[in-house]
Amino acid sequence: MPLEMCRRATVNFKHRLQQYIATDGHHLPDAIFKNVEASLCVKVTIALRLSCGINIKYKMSSGEKNDQIVSVEECLEKHLPPAELSQVQRILYGRRIPRMSLPQSAEDAALEENFEIKAYKFDAATENLTPPRIVRVGLIQNEIVLPTTAPVQQQREALYSRISALARVAAQAQVNVLCMQEAWNMPFAFCTREKQPWCEFAEAAEDGPTTQLCQKLAREHNMVIISPILERDSMHGDTLWNTAVVISNSGRVLGKTRKNHIPRVGDFNESTYYESGNTGHTVFSTQFGKLAVNICYGRHHPQNWMMYGINGAEIVFNPSATLDGLSEPLWGIEARNAAIANSYFTCAINRVGTEHYPNAFTSADGKPAHNDMGHFYGSSYVTAPDGARTPGLSRTRDGLLVAEMDLNLCRQIKDKWGFRMTQRLDLYAEALTAAVKSDYVPSVVHDLH
């Protein structure tokens, strides 16, 4: 790798390494870090461990651990014979979704900026009367750039720089709609229950600095941008919300949608900061289709997915921040099931890495106090209405997943399976109307014992 490309790939290595060192009370001279510019991060990590006697985990990013696999797909490809691999992939992922070639400039930029890039193409049947409705979406997963102990402004600016670089590559890949992970412009610090400094990351959805950056990127690259942030609503008592801002490719703020379901599990102490959203199930009609955003924990609630479909969504994004010790067995199921049940495309996005905090915290579960939540496992993927899905991005690296889709497939699958026709909303409306009343009696027939 040329020296300049290596320098770019390792620009954040010093901060991540210092984060590990700080926890052990060591100090590493700046001179040693000059070697970073002359080698790959992983080689420097080995050299530093050997020369300095510091116990540094053998991985390039702070979030990667010795026992983390890169991806399920990589394991399958490594250990299964080609014939069996093809059958296993068919069973796991549905019909084969072919890889899509990208401009060499995008591939080169991803290498230079040190992130994974993958692209896939979802086809639909050719129709006589309706031309294809081709849309290209991009999903960004990333770890934080600076330690959580850095000043708030520096942390945010570093993330701005990182995401702007990925957005430029997305534009080279001709992405029309770009979505970032949940609360992308900050650490996911809600585990700590501390108000400072984390509440300082909150900003206005309509004209805050993050929205202004995304407006600029949307205009420059002619793409719709979905920007999940921590919102401060100054019009209603400075309350905080977990919000996604949707920005048109013209740069105009189309609106915002808030997280409908707030977790109360493990280290996810989010109700300390904000409550359940009050914007319902908004769908945004754009030049590139009807889009909706089901933020993180809402993916566990089938009714939440259903309402976006009832309101006409064709692509539903699920920007998330979730951990390997908690939700990973569910991850590949929920967004995929939602795509099948509601006849639309789903885009599941998860952050990556392990975020360390200066003050230890607990979650009333009897476990010792700790300084990190665990590993955010990435693995972002896209599913079509017929249940076919892409392989996931890495569990351990920043990445950009590009998916080209023909939105005609949504209608074609509705015609094939008839899920909307057989949905029986009237039946459930009547039952749910009764169920929410305080005097509701469940309909249960009891056997005699």
Disulfide bonds with the S-S distance in Angstrom:
none
